Structure formats: C-alpha cells, structure tokens
Amino acid sequence: MELREITYFTEDDETVIDLLVELGVKRSFSKVLVYLLSKPESTIRDIERGANLRQPEVSLATTYLLNRNWISCRAAQGGVKGRPVKRFRPAKPFAEILADIKEQKMEEVRAMMLNVRMLQAHARDCGILKPY
C-alpha cells in the first residue's frame, strides 16, 4: 500500500475560498482551485480528500476550471493496469486567474450600467420619468 500526504486547508486558504465565493465562484470550484494552487499535480482522489468534496463535485469543478483555462490536465500511467490517472495542476498563476475574475466582474458591471441607461432613456421617452 502506498502512503500519500494529503494537504488540508489553512485559515488563510479558507479566507481565500470565502472571498472567491463572494466574487461569485461556487464554493466547490473555489475549494478545488485553492487546493491545486497549494498542491499542484494532484489527482481527483487527492482533491476529494484534501478539499473534503465528493467525486461528482470535484468532477464538475475540474470541468469548469478546465473550460476557463485556469487548470490543466494530463493523463499519467500509474504503473498498474487500467485507465491512466488524470493529474491536475494550475495552468496560470493566481494573479492571472484573479485578473480573469476582475475582467468578468467589470463586464457584468458594464452590462448592468448599460441596462440602467437604457431604462432611463426609455422611461424618459415614455413619459414615466418626470422631474419632481
């Protein structure tokens, strides 16, 4: 039997996870991301144990993070028969991931402000918006 070291979250890691959740990243996605940032080259099983998540949650999170190009995956033969084991690692430094999140939030704010301006213009045209 092979002994493996499992990484668990510190208080600082939990704070980063909470802040990512506040920014709109799902908790399970945040946990997987922070886990991989603290311990690169991890398998799904390592992430499940270290992040205290179930396999479906980890699978959804890794798919989301792979689609955002925040993590990368490679298949590694484990030395035994069967399927190769997928190993995940961060594809970008955290500063670039944070820049991606910032840009997404700025785009959301721009879209909301555009909607507010359109609502003001429409209300003015319809006569709903009247000076008091």
N, C-alpha and C positions, 0 to 999 in steps of 0.2 A: 504494500500500500504506500502511495506517495503522500508525504506530508506537504501541505501548502500553507503559505502565510496568507491570511485574509486581512485586508485593510478595512477598518471601520471609520465612520465619520467622527471628526472632532467637533468642538463647539463652533470653531471658525467655519468648518465645512457646512455645518447646519445653518449658519448665518448666511452663507453664500447661497445655499439652496433656497432659504426663505426669501432672499432678495430676488432671485431668479423667478420664483413663483409670483412675487409681487409684480414683476415685469410681464407676467403672462405666460411663462413657460410652465408646463404642467409639472407637478411635483415629481412624478416618476422620471420624467425626462431630465429634470434638474439633477436628481439623485444620480442617474447614470452618467451624466456629463461630468459632475463633480467627482464621482468615483474614478472615471477614466482620466481626469486631469491629475488626480493624486496618485493613481497607479496605472500608468499606461501598459499596453499589451495585456489585456485581461480577456478571459473567456466569459461566455454568457453565465456559466456556473459561478465564476468568481464574482461577477457583478451581482448576481442574485443574492449570494451570501453577504457580500460586503455592503450592499445598498439596502438589504432587507426587503427585497421585492420578489414577487413571483415571476415565473418564467414568461407568462404572457405579457406582463408589464414591461419586462426587460426587452422582450422582442419588439413590442410597439415602440418603446423608447429608442432602441437602436435603429429601427427603420426610420423614425422621424429624424434622428440625428445624422444618419447617413444621407438622407434626402437633402438636408440642409448643408451637407459637406462639412460638418463640424467634427465628425469622426470618420475613420476609415476602417476597413475590414480586410483581413487576409485569412485564407484557409491554410492551416498548418497540420501536417500529418502528425498525429500524436504517438506514432510508434506502434500503434495497435491496429488491428483490422477495423474496418468500418468507415464511417464518414469522417472527413477531416474536421478538426475543431476550428471554429472561427475565433479569431483573435481580433479584438478591437483596440484602437488607440486614437488619441486626438489627432485630427487632420490639420488643425490650426491652433496657434497659441490662444490662450484665453482672451487676450487683448483684441484679437481679430473677431472672435466669437461675440465679444461684448460690442464691438463696432457694428456687427451684423444686427444684433438686437436693437441697438440705438437707431440704426437706419430704418429698421422696420417700424419702430415706435414713432419716429419722426414722420414717416409716410402715413401712418394712421392719423396723426395729429393734422397733417396737411389735408387729408381727405375729410376729416371732421370739420375743419375750418372752411373748406370749400362748401360743404353742405350748409353750414351756418350762413355763409354769404349768399348762397342760392336761396335759402329760406327767407332771408331779409329782403332780397330783391323781389322774390315772388310775393311776399306779404305786402310790400310797398306797391307793387303793380296791381294787386287785388284790392287794395284799399284797407286791408286788415291792419297794417302798421300805420297808426295815426299818431301825430305828436300830441302830447297832453298839455 
